[in-house]
């Protein structure tokens, strides 16, 4: 069982020390379901990327903005949860932040549950 408070603290510390200001860990892998803790140092960004089949983001601490083609920017703070757009999007930390990213992909449908497994 993952302890989100401990993972958040660990990954924020790692993001602050990382040259790119990021740290991430896949914590749940179960068939098409993936859950990752991602931390970004203030000003760091996950560059624009494609969206998976379905995804949500829950802010664990801090504040981020999601920029998306075709949608307005969305600012989220600790405790907020939303589905992610199906357009290309980017995530930028407005202050040191960590979030739980939940995705559903079309790969790995025959796989069983694994914790801490490397991303596919």
C-alpha positions as CSV (number, residue, x, y, z in Angstrom):
1,X,0.0,0.0,0.0
2,X,1.4,3.4,-1.0
3,X,1.7,6.2,1.5
4,X,0.9,9.3,-0.5
5,X,2.1,11.7,2.2
6,X,5.5,10.1,2.4
7,X,5.7,9.8,-1.4
8,X,4.8,13.4,-1.8
9,X,7.5,14.6,0.6
10,X,10.1,12.3,-1.0
11,X,9.3,13.4,-4.6
12,X,9.1,17.1,-3.7
13,X,12.6,16.8,-2.2
14,X,13.9,15.0,-5.3
15,X,12.3,17.5,-7.6
16,X,13.9,20.4,-5.8
17,X,17.3,18.8,-6.3
18,X,16.7,17.6,-9.9
19,X,18.2,19.7,-12.7
20,X,14.8,19.7,-14.6
21,X,12.8,20.2,-11.4
22,X,10.8,16.9,-11.7
23,X,10.5,13.6,-9.9
24,X,8.0,10.8,-10.6
25,X,7.1,7.3,-9.6
26,X,4.6,4.8,-11.0
27,X,2.9,3.4,-7.9
28,X,0.0,1.4,-9.2
29,X,0.0,-0.7,-12.4
30,X,-3.0,-2.9,-12.9
31,X,-4.0,-3.9,-16.4
32,X,-4.8,-0.6,-18.2
33,X,-4.8,1.4,-15.0
34,X,-1.7,3.5,-14.0
35,X,-1.3,5.8,-11.0
36,X,1.8,7.9,-10.6
37,X,3.0,10.5,-8.1
38,X,4.6,13.4,-9.9
39,X,6.4,16.4,-8.2
40,X,7.4,19.6,-9.9
41,X,9.6,22.4,-8.5
42,X,8.0,25.9,-8.9
43,X,8.4,26.9,-12.6
44,X,9.1,23.3,-13.8
45,X,6.9,21.9,-16.6
46,X,5.8,18.7,-18.2
47,X,6.0,19.8,-21.8
48,X,3.0,19.5,-24.1
49,X,2.1,15.9,-24.7
50,X,-0.8,13.7,-25.9
51,X,-3.4,12.6,-23.5
52,X,-4.0,8.9,-22.8
53,X,-7.4,7.3,-23.3
54,X,-8.6,8.6,-20.0
55,X,-6.9,10.5,-17.2
56,X,-7.4,12.5,-14.0
57,X,-5.2,14.7,-11.9
58,X,-5.5,15.2,-8.1
59,X,-3.3,17.9,-6.6
60,X,-1.7,16.6,-3.4
61,X,0.1,19.8,-2.5
62,X,0.9,23.1,-4.2
63,X,-0.5,24.7,-7.3
64,X,-0.3,23.9,-11.0
65,X,-1.7,25.2,-14.3
66,X,-2.8,22.9,-17.1
67,X,-2.5,24.5,-20.6
68,X,-4.3,22.8,-23.4
69,X,-5.0,23.2,-27.1
70,X,-8.7,24.0,-27.6
71,X,-9.4,24.6,-23.9
72,X,-8.8,27.5,-21.5
73,X,-5.9,27.2,-19.0
74,X,-7.0,25.5,-15.8
75,X,-5.4,26.3,-12.4
76,X,-5.6,23.7,-9.7
77,X,-4.6,23.7,-6.0
78,X,-4.1,21.1,-3.3
79,X,-7.2,18.9,-2.8
80,X,-8.7,19.5,-6.3
81,X,-9.3,16.6,-8.7
82,X,-10.3,16.9,-12.4
83,X,-10.4,14.8,-15.5
84,X,-7.7,15.8,-18.0
85,X,-8.5,17.1,-21.5
86,X,-8.3,14.8,-24.5
87,X,-6.3,17.5,-26.3
88,X,-2.6,17.9,-26.1
89,X,-1.7,19.6,-22.9
90,X,1.2,20.7,-20.6
91,X,1.4,21.0,-16.8
92,X,3.4,23.8,-15.1
93,X,4.0,24.2,-11.4
94,X,3.1,27.7,-10.2
95,X,4.7,26.7,-6.8
96,X,6.3,23.5,-5.7
97,X,3.6,20.9,-6.3
98,X,2.9,17.2,-6.3
99,X,0.0,15.4,-7.8
100,X,-1.5,11.9,-8.4
101,X,-1.9,11.2,-12.1
102,X,-4.4,8.4,-12.9
103,X,-4.5,7.1,-16.4
104,X,-6.2,4.4,-18.4
105,X,-4.2,3.2,-21.4
106,X,-4.9,0.6,-24.1
107,X,-1.7,-1.4,-23.4
108,X,-1.1,-4.2,-20.9
109,X,-4.7,-5.5,-20.7
110,X,-3.5,-8.9,-19.7
111,X,-1.1,-7.8,-16.9
112,X,-1.8,-8.3,-13.2
113,X,-1.4,-5.8,-10.4
114,X,2.1,-4.5,-9.6
115,X,3.2,-1.7,-7.3
116,X,6.3,0.3,-8.0
117,X,6.7,-1.3,-11.5
118,X,8.5,0.8,-14.1
119,X,6.4,2.7,-16.6
120,X,5.3,0.9,-19.7
